[in-house]
Amino acid sequence: MNYWRDKVLLVDSDHRGKGIGTMLLKLAEADLKENGIEVMQLAGDPFHYFSGIPD
């Protein structure tokens, strides 16, 4: 099975709430599917997960 894994997708706090993260995720999903990726895992590593970007 082809899979892709990344730890985090971030949007700068000055640009949140504008749909940028959603757009990035949708573009990534479309590109990965086009390249034969069947499983995508994002922020699946509990040791590297955090909420927001530290100031």
N, C-alpha and C positions, 0 to 999 in steps of 0.2 A: 504494500500500500504506500502510495506517495503522500507524504505529509510535510507540512511547514509549521514551524514553531518559532515564536518570538516572545519576548518577555513583556513588552510594553508598547503601547501606542499613545503618544503624548500630543496634546495641543496646548500651546502656551496660554496661560491664564488670561491674557489680554484678548484672546481670540476664541474663547470658549462660548458655547451657547449660540454659535453661528452655523452649526451643522458641519463644521470642518472635519471633526472626528468621524462622524457618520459617513461623510463623503470618502475619506481616506480608507475606511474599513470596506466600504462597498467597492471601491476601485481595486483594493488589494484582493478581495474575494474574487472579483471578475478576472483579474490577471492570473491569480493562482489556478482557478478552474481552467482557464484557457491553456495553461501550461501543465495540465494533467495532475494537479494537486487535488487529492481527494479529502484530506483532513487538514483543518487549520486549527492550531491551538495558540491562543493569545492570552498572556498573563496566567499561564497555567502552572507557573513555578512559585509556590507560596513563599519561598525565600527571597524572591525579587519583586514581589507585588507590594505596591504602596498606593495610596489614594492621593492623587494630585501630584503636582511638581513642588518639591521643596523650594522655598524662597531663598 
